[in-house]
Amino acid sequence: MVRCAFLGEYYRIGTKGKGASAAMTVDPLTLPELLTRWLPTQRWYSGKDAPIGSLAITSDITLGSGDPELRHLILTVAQGGQTASYQLLVGLRSSVPEGLRHAVIGRLPDGLTAYDALHDPELSSRLLHDIADQRRIGRLVFEREPGVSFGSWPGARVIAAEQSNTSVVFGEAAILKVLRRLFPGANPDLEVAAALARLGSVRVAPPYGWIETRVDGEPMLLGVLSRYLARASDGWSLAAASIGRLSAQHGDYGREYLMAPVPRAGPGHPAANFAQEAHLLGRATAELHADLANAFGTEQLTQRQLAQLAEQMTDKFTRAAAAVPELAAYADKIRASYGDLAGLTTPVTIQRIHGDYHLGQVLRTEDGWVALDFEGEPVVPLAQRTGLYPPLRDVAGMLRSFDYAARHQLLGHPDAKQLHGPADIWVDQCQQAFCAGYARAGGLDLEASSVMLRALMLEKAVYEVEYEARHRPSWLRIPLDYIAAA
């Protein structure tokens, strides 16, 4: 027996009978069989490093009948001795319009075609109405935030750039983030955004509602509906554009700049342009930390806890150095920094933080900077993601992000040697501006906290080294060069 696929439809092909009289049979695959083939092709699927051992539909709830039909599925996927849960909204149509062909999963034995329903405005809009109506359908619960008024938000479109989840924008007013890989327990993305919005924070997009279920008695978040920040730009794209302009000054039409001294940051200089944004981002970060402290409280690290923190960082470095031999050359430097951290005698405040803070996690809106995605790394245990940490861990993450924004554009650039100097200036200007804005808005004095900040930045760079060695070896020089110069 063989299998073939064409026009988005999968079939199982075999024969009946023997010899020349054998008849060819063509049988459509079942939905689990189709999904076993389709799932690894999706950007948000996290199990691409191993073949699927088995796939089971553990929950199947009809949200809307007719043609098209809308079904909510939870899949349990086993591979490599581990299991993971995924969420999928499936549309079923007798005839799929051309505009949905890219979302087709395959043809079912009953003649209907299954497809990813989030790409269908007719079906995805039903989720919006279910939240507004606070429906209960089987084990699914649709909730709306008290006091939120649902308006007429025509149209729905999927944001194509997302990697790990799928978001649908309704009009220019609301965005529904549908989680793809599911984890039990309270989700900090909703918990933090809701708590800060209720306090009146302007540094988060307020949630309008959510979808959840319960598995083995624990809550499981399925999706969050929030205010859509129209005409906003993410920090990474803005930084990349700034660096791009800087590079253009030294390109084929600007060779005269190559030998000229680069100004520190004069008027119109790209470094000056984004440094101003970095200053505003620093202020917004300090305000975000103040809001988090107000919502969730703070504690003081004891001397023993501080030593334990340094020991944990050292253990992580030891594991990373075993995986990436290039780190061994910097062992003395890194261990000494962690030792300095353990020896601090000044009080160290810990609190809830963002936890995965970088330029890709912030949006520049017309009213200022807003932070996104408080979920953290889903595979990290929930207790760690919702724990209390020094707020400078977020600061370290953003400072490293400025370095990444500049350095990654030099990889393979024909003028990389000449551009290293201007890039150094850009990074320095942005980091200084961010730190100044952070301190001015009531954050810690980063000069007085230099021991802590240095240790946390090295910790972040060690993590980056291990990540790049595993996933993007061509980027490994970025964190290694920082550690070498630190």
C-alpha positions in Angstrom: 0.0 0.0 0.0 1.3 3.5 -0.8 0.0 7.0 0.0 -0.1 10.1 -2.2 -1.1 13.7 -1.7 -2.4 16.2 -4.3 -4.2 19.5 -4.2 -4.2 19.4 -0.4 -6.1 16.1 -0.3 -4.5 12.9 1.1 -5.6 9.4 0.1 -4.7 5.8 0.9 -4.2 3.8 -2.3 -4.4 0.0 -2.4 -5.8 -2.8 -4.5 -8.6 -5.4 -4.2 -8.2 -8.8 -5.7 -5.2 -10.4 -7.3 -3.4 -10.3 -10.7 -4.6 -8.3 -13.7 -8.1 -8.2 -12.5 -7.2 -6.4 -9.2 -9.2 -3.2 -8.7 -7.6 0.1 -7.6 -9.2 1.6 -4.4 -8.7 5.2 -3.2 -9.7 5.8 0.4 -9.6 9.2 2.1 -7.7 9.2 5.3 -9.3 9.7 8.7 -8.9 13.0 10.5 -6.2 11.7 12.9 -4.3 10.3 9.9 -4.6 13.6 8.1 -3.4 15.6 11.2 -0.4 13.3 11.7 0.8 14.4 8.2 -0.3 18.1 8.5 0.8 19.0 12.0 4.6 18.8 11.4 4.2 21.3 8.5 2.8 24.1 10.8 5.2 26.8 12.1 3.7 26.6 15.6 4.2 22.9 16.0 7.1 22.4 18.4 7.9 18.7 17.8 9.6 18.9 14.4 12.8 17.3 15.8 11.2 13.8 16.0 8.6 11.8 14.1 5.1 11.6 15.6 4.6 8.3 17.4 0.9 8.6 17.8 -1.8 11.2 17.6 -5.2 11.1 19.4 -8.1 13.5 19.4 -8.8 13.7 23.2 -11.5 16.4 23.0 -13.9 17.1 20.1 -16.5 19.7 20.7 -18.8 21.2 17.9 -19.0 25.0 18.2 -21.2 25.5 15.2 -23.0 23.1 12.9 -24.0 23.5 9.2 -21.8 24.0 6.1 -19.3 25.3 7.2 -19.1 23.4 10.5 -16.8 24.5 13.4 -15.2 22.0 15.7 -12.8 22.5 18.6 -10.1 19.8 19.0 -7.5 19.0 21.6 -4.8 16.7 20.3 -2.5 14.5 22.3 0.7 13.9 20.4 3.3 11.3 21.5 6.8 11.4 20.3 10.2 10.5 21.7 8.7 9.1 24.9 6.9 12.3 25.7 3.4 13.7 25.1 2.2 17.2 24.3 -1.3 18.8 23.9 -2.2 21.0 21.0 -5.3 23.0 20.2 -6.9 23.1 16.8 -10.1 24.7 15.5 -11.2 22.7 12.4 -13.6 23.9 9.8 -15.5 21.5 7.6 -16.9 22.4 4.2 -18.3 20.5 1.3 -16.5 23.0 -1.0 -13.6 25.1 0.1 -13.2 28.5 -1.5 -10.0 29.4 -3.2 -9.1 31.9 -0.4 -8.9 29.0 2.1 -7.0 26.5 0.0 -3.8 27.3 1.9 -5.4 26.2 5.2 -6.7 22.8 4.0 -5.8 19.8 6.1 -7.4 17.2 3.8 -10.5 15.4 2.5 -12.4 13.2 4.9 -14.2 9.9 4.1 -17.6 11.6 4.2 -16.6 14.0 1.4 -16.1 17.1 3.6 -12.8 19.0 3.5 -11.1 19.8 6.8 -9.1 23.0 7.2 -7.7 25.4 9.8 -10.8 27.4 10.8 -8.8 30.4 12.2 -8.2 31.4 8.6 -11.9 31.5 7.9 -13.4 34.9 8.9 -16.9 33.4 9.0 -15.9 30.8 11.6 -13.3 32.7 13.6 -15.9 35.5 14.2 -18.0 32.9 16.0 -15.4 32.8 18.7 -15.7 36.5 19.2 -19.5 36.2 19.6 -19.1 33.3 22.0 -16.8 35.4 24.2 -19.3 38.3 24.1 -22.2 36.0 25.0 -20.1 34.1 27.7 -21.1 30.7 26.3 -20.5 27.4 28.0 -20.2 24.6 25.4 -19.2 21.2 26.8 -16.0 21.8 28.8 -15.3 25.0 27.0 -15.8 28.3 28.9 -16.0 31.7 27.1 -15.5 34.7 29.4 -15.6 38.4 29.0 -13.8 41.0 31.2 -16.4 42.9 33.3 -17.2 46.3 31.9 -15.9 45.7 28.4 -18.2 46.8 25.7 -18.1 44.7 22.5 -18.6 46.8 19.4 -19.1 45.9 15.8 -15.7 44.7 14.7 -16.2 43.5 11.1 -13.7 41.3 9.3 -11.1 39.0 10.6 -7.5 38.3 9.5 -4.7 36.1 10.7 -1.4 37.6 11.6 1.0 35.7 9.4 4.3 36.4 11.2 3.5 34.6 14.5 5.6 31.6 15.3 4.3 29.7 18.3 0.6 30.7 18.5 -2.0 32.1 16.0 -3.7 35.5 16.4 -6.8 36.8 14.6 -7.4 40.5 14.3 -11.0 41.7 14.3 -11.4 45.0 12.5 -8.8 47.3 14.1 -10.1 46.9 17.6 -9.4 43.5 19.1 -7.0 40.6 18.7 -7.6 37.0 19.7 -4.4 35.0 20.5 -5.2 31.3 20.2 -2.7 29.2 22.0 -1.5 26.2 20.0 0.5 24.1 22.5 -1.5 23.8 25.7 -0.3 23.6 29.3 -2.4 23.1 32.5 -2.3 25.8 35.2 -2.9 29.5 35.4 -1.4 31.2 32.4 0.7 34.3 33.4 0.0 36.0 30.1 -3.7 36.5 31.0 -3.0 36.8 34.8 -0.5 39.6 34.5 -2.2 41.6 31.7 -5.6 41.4 33.5 -4.1 42.4 36.9 -2.2 45.4 35.5 -5.1 46.6 33.3 -7.4 46.6 36.4 -4.9 48.8 38.1 -5.0 51.2 35.2 -1.6 50.4 33.7 -0.9 51.8 30.3 2.0 49.5 29.7 -0.1 46.5 28.7 -2.9 45.8 26.2 -6.0 45.2 28.3 -7.7 41.8 27.9 -11.3 41.8 26.8 -12.0 38.1 27.4 -10.7 34.6 27.2 -11.4 31.0 26.4 -10.5 28.2 28.8 -11.2 24.6 29.8 -10.3 22.3 32.6 -8.1 19.2 32.4 -7.8 16.9 35.4 -9.2 19.6 37.6 -6.7 22.3 36.5 -7.6 25.3 34.4 -6.1 25.4 30.9 -6.1 28.7 28.9 -7.0 28.3 25.3 -7.1 31.9 24.0 -7.0 35.6 25.1 -8.9 38.4 23.4 -7.2 41.8 23.9 -7.3 45.4 22.7 -5.6 45.5 19.3 -2.9 48.2 19.1 -3.4 49.4 15.6 -0.6 51.2 13.8 1.9 50.0 16.4 5.4 48.7 15.5 7.5 46.2 17.4 10.8 47.2 18.9 12.9 44.7 16.9 11.6 46.0 13.6 12.2 49.7 14.6 15.7 48.9 15.8 16.5 46.9 12.6 15.3 49.9 10.5 17.5 52.2 12.5 20.5 49.9 12.0 19.6 49.6 8.3 19.8 53.3 7.9 23.2 53.3 9.6 24.5 50.6 7.3 23.2 52.5 4.3 25.3 55.5 5.2 28.3 53.2 4.7 27.0 51.3 1.6 27.8 51.5 -2.1 26.4 55.1 -2.3 28.2 56.3 0.8 31.8 55.1 0.7 33.0 58.4 1.8 31.7 57.6 5.3 33.9 54.6 5.7 37.0 56.5 6.6 35.3 59.3 8.4 34.8 59.4 12.2 31.3 58.5 13.2 29.6 61.1 15.3 28.5 60.0 18.8 24.9 60.9 18.0 24.4 64.1 16.2 21.0 65.4 14.9 19.6 63.0 12.3 22.0 60.2 13.1 20.2 56.9 13.2 21.7 56.1 16.6 20.3 59.4 18.0 16.9 58.5 16.5 16.5 55.2 18.2 18.4 56.2 21.3 15.5 58.6 22.0 13.1 55.6 21.6 15.4 53.5 23.9 15.1 56.3 26.6 11.3 56.2 26.4 11.4 52.4 26.5 13.6 52.5 29.6 11.0 54.8 31.3 8.2 52.5 30.2 10.1 49.5 31.6 10.5 51.1 35.0 6.8 52.0 35.1 6.0 48.4 34.1 8.1 47.0 37.0 6.4 49.5 39.4 3.0 48.3 38.2 4.0 44.6 38.6 5.3 45.3 42.2 2.0 47.1 43.0 -0.1 44.2 41.6 1.9 41.2 43.0 4.1 42.6 45.8 7.8 42.4 46.5 10.2 40.6 48.8 13.8 40.9 49.9 16.4 38.3 49.1 18.2 37.0 52.2 22.0 36.6 51.9 21.5 32.8 51.7 19.0 33.2 48.9 21.3 35.5 47.0 24.1 32.9 47.3 21.7 30.3 46.0 20.8 32.5 43.1 24.5 32.8 42.2 25.0 29.0 42.6 22.1 28.3 40.2 23.6 30.7 37.7 27.0 28.9 38.1 25.3 25.5 37.6 23.7 26.7 34.4 27.0 27.9 33.1 28.6 24.6 33.9 26.0 22.8 31.8 26.3 25.3 29.0 30.1 25.0 28.9 29.8 21.2 28.7 27.5 21.6 25.7 29.5 24.4 24.0 33.2 24.1 24.5 33.9 27.7 23.3 32.6 28.9 26.6 35.4 27.3 28.6 37.8 30.1 27.8 35.6 32.5 29.8 35.0 30.3 32.8 37.1 32.4 35.2 35.5 35.7 34.2 31.9 34.4 34.5 32.4 32.5 37.8 34.1 35.6 39.2 31.1 37.7 38.3 28.7 35.3 39.9 30.9 35.2 43.0 30.7 39.0 43.2 26.9 38.7 43.1 26.9 36.2 45.9 29.0 38.6 48.0 26.6 41.6 47.7 25.6 43.0 51.1 23.1 45.6 49.9 19.4 44.6 49.9 18.1 42.9 46.7 14.4 43.3 45.9 12.6 40.6 44.0 9.2 40.7 42.3 7.2 39.5 39.4 8.9 40.5 36.1 8.2 40.0 32.4 10.8 37.2 32.3 11.4 37.1 28.5 12.0 40.8 27.9 13.5 41.9 24.5 12.8 44.2 21.6 10.4 41.6 20.0 8.2 41.7 23.1 7.4 45.5 23.1 5.3 47.6 20.8 5.7 51.3 20.1 2.2 52.7 19.9 1.0 56.3 19.4 0.9 56.7 23.2 4.2 55.0 24.1 5.7 51.6 24.6 3.6 48.5 25.6 4.8 45.1 26.7 3.4 41.9 25.3 3.5 38.1 26.0 3.9 37.6 29.8 3.6 33.9 29.3 7.3 33.2 29.3 8.8 30.0 27.9 5.8 27.5 28.2 8.1 24.5 28.6 9.6 26.0 31.8 7.6 24.9 34.9 4.8 27.3 35.8 6.2 27.9 39.3 9.4 29.2 37.8 7.6 31.5 35.3 5.5 33.0 38.0 8.3 33.3 40.6 9.9 36.5 42.0 13.2 37.7 40.5 15.3 40.8 40.5 13.8 43.3 38.0 17.2 43.8 36.5 16.8 40.5 34.8 14.4 42.2 32.4 16.8 45.1 32.0 19.6 42.7 31.2 17.4 41.0 28.6 16.7 44.3 26.9 20.3 45.5 26.9 21.3 42.2 25.3 18.5 42.7 22.7 20.0 46.0 21.6 23.3 44.2 21.0 21.5 41.4 19.0 19.6 44.0 16.9 22.9 45.5 15.7 25.2 42.4 15.5 22.8 40.1 13.6 22.7 42.5 10.6 26.5 42.4 10.3 26.6 38.6 9.8 27.7 38.1 6.2 27.6 41.8 5.4 30.3 42.7 2.9 31.2 45.8 4.9 31.0 44.1 8.3 34.5 45.2 9.4 33.8 48.9 8.6 30.4 48.7 10.2 31.5 47.3 13.5 32.5 50.7 14.8 29.2 52.4 13.9 27.3 49.4 15.3 29.3 49.7 18.6 28.2 53.3 18.9 24.6 52.5 18.1 24.5 49.8 20.8 26.3 52.0 23.3 23.9 54.9 22.7 20.8 52.8 23.0 21.9 51.0 26.1 22.9 54.2 27.9 19.6 55.9 26.9 17.6 52.9 28.1 19.4 52.9 31.4 19.0 56.6 31.8 15.3 56.4 31.1 14.9 53.5 33.5 16.6 55.3 36.4 14.7 58.6 35.7 11.3 56.9 35.9 12.1 55.4 39.3 13.9 52.2 38.4 17.1 51.1 40.1 20.2 53.2 39.7 22.0 50.9 37.3 25.5 52.2 38.0 25.0 51.5 41.7 23.7 48.0 40.7 26.5 47.3 38.3 27.5 44.0 40.0 24.0 42.6 39.8 23.5 43.8 36.2 26.8 42.5 35.0 26.1 39.0 36.4 22.6 38.9 34.9 23.8 40.1 31.5 26.5 37.3 31.5 23.8 34.8 32.5 21.7 35.9 29.6 24.6 35.7 27.2 25.4 32.2 28.4 21.9 31.2 27.7 22.2 32.8 24.2 25.4 30.8 23.5 23.7 27.5 24.3 20.6 28.5 22.3 22.5 29.6 19.2 24.8 26.6 19.2 21.7 24.4 19.1 19.5 26.3 16.7 21.5 29.0 14.8 25.2 28.2 14.8 25.9 31.1 12.4 24.7 33.5 15.2 27.0 32.0 17.9 29.6 34.8 17.6 27.1 37.4 18.8 26.9 36.3 22.4 30.5 34.9 22.5 31.8 38.3 21.3 29.9 40.0 24.1 31.3 37.6 26.8 34.8 38.1 25.4 34.5 41.9 25.7 32.6 42.0 29.0 
